Amino acid sequence: MLSVYGIKNCDTVQRALTRLREAGIEHRFHDFKLEGLSAATAQHWIDALGLDTVVNRKGTTWRKLDTATQAGLTAANAATLLAKEPSLVKRPVFERDGKPLSIGFPKGEEEAVLAQLA
């Protein structure tokens, strides 16, 4: 089954969930704010998709980090920070049967993402 990870108040996540429902794609939503994020899951995503794909360096949470934390972030230490601050994860994260598929739901690319997830 498809799992969608994110924050329910995120506009991109809401748009993705709406499009999944409209396309009839069965899924389970995991809300970081309610269910948290384990360091092991974050590390799994980093290993599969890469640090730059997983970490949202454009958001408010990233800008609030001190410069030493930002500069020192590596694939080896990021999972702990992401578990502590799941808002740093780009959203939504799509995973099927424990395998990370993709992150994000960019406008103009929704159909391509949906085709990959179907």
Steps between C-alpha positions, in 0.01 A plus 500: 500500500607855431597705804503878487701685763460868575318764700126528443505881503760516221341625176709266286406200713131596488518534121671160467248326727210651306647388167567149634136470613375632164720248316372217720848417628471326835739644757570549867594846633763535773491845662841598639338730755279225645703184441855633497792382288760248607868558434511155335231598249672831428831320446330251268373790285841670501671177395248437221437852367791712620537769763425792268178336382376437854595822681293814440755781509245762392257481790462697819629216718829491304543878528449479876792258541830652607763526226724239665220241484423590140866483395565178690206304361612178331338178386650338809346737758186633330262221604516595866421864418215403266346279769517794741380755241287314241399832343848494342390214273384596151140393458320286419710186513356207304594148604368161388557188709787668684674621183529879456372597155516878482472824691296803406197572285608788275236697314509409135641154575205356691392265221849353468521445877153341507594268212806388696287433809210319330 
